[in-house]
Amino acid sequence: MHILVTGAAGKVGQAFIAATLADPTHAGTRLRALCHNRLLPETDRLSVVQGSIAERDVCRAALDGITHVVHLATCKEVPETVMDVTVKGLFWLLEEFRLSPHAKRFLLVGGDAAVGHFFHKHPAPITEDAPYMAYPGCYALSKVLEEVMVQQFGIQYDMDWTCVRAPWIMEKDDFKASLSFGDDLFGGPDWKTMVSEAEAGECRSAGAVPLLRDASGHPIDRNFVHVDDLVAAISLALVAPAARQRLYNICMDEPVNYARLADHLAKTRGLPSKDIKSNYVSNWMDNSRAKAELGWRPRYDLEKLIEASWQYQRSPNDERRVWYPG
């Protein structure tokens, strides 16, 4: 195998590359990282190509001799570049891949933004057959377009593709930072803007966590996945015969319930919670297909996700940085 990883310097890309290089069953596998701004160090098994996937020549060079692709490169709420990267860039990758004599499987890492995340209510657990429902903004639209493009290339050219669709991906102390009422917040919602300034200050001082509720007052269920579980699913889907032209939801067995989250932190760490009413909705991603067809199982549940995040000690040289807005 010779695997091209786009967006290789990101959270998932670095974790996938490290896991593949450390796996004895992949002792003969080579990798190529396609990087835009951030570069990775080359080794005897990892080569690096720098450039934008919006340029066909870059895609052609990156795909030279490649057998498998793990496509991660994206941008979020950046209207000026999102279509160049997620539509034009993906199109050039797919074009060069389908024309390559070495091509075996193209794997796209999609996102639950394509089915509305916690903006649009689904009447039942979200399976891979749920309709596309982008929420406002260019990022969710781009995730819909990515999945549709890959599926259409399968129809047009019988291309071997697979897609693993992930909700919000956690690593290190991400989950803890996602609950902050301060400026160190990771992701959203921006909790400090949903309460008064005085209340936000009190929450920061007390280490309080948000207890997010819907418009009816019920605690929200929100889907997450740990990067280690996602990488394990990518590795399986990249080679499984059953994964040909198949889409998989890759997520925890149960979504995070903000009331259970608050209860666990109150019992284990004595942390208070702050009720926050919102217009967000609960959804439940169903990962049954990945379990049945790939033999994949998530290792992280709510308690493990919490404990791993709270116990993580970030080193001084591992600064949290947001590389793109949204």
Secondary structure, 3 states (H helix, E strand, C coil): CEEEEECCCCHHHHHHHHHHHHCHHHCCCEEEEEECCCCCCCCCCEEEEECCCCCHHHHHHHCCCCCEEEECCCCCCCCCCHHHHHHHHHHHHHHHHHHCCCCCEEEEEEEHHHHCCCCCCCCCCECCCCCCCCCCCHHHHHHHHHHHHHHHHHHHHCCCEEEEEECEEECCCHHHHCCCCCCCCCCCCCHHHCCCHHHHHHHHHHCCEEEEECCCCCECEECEEEHHHHHHHHHHHCCCHHHCCEEEECCCCCCEEHHHHHHHHHHHHCCCEEEEECCCCCCCECCHHHHHHHCCCCCCCHHHHHHHHHHCCCCCCCCCCCCCCC
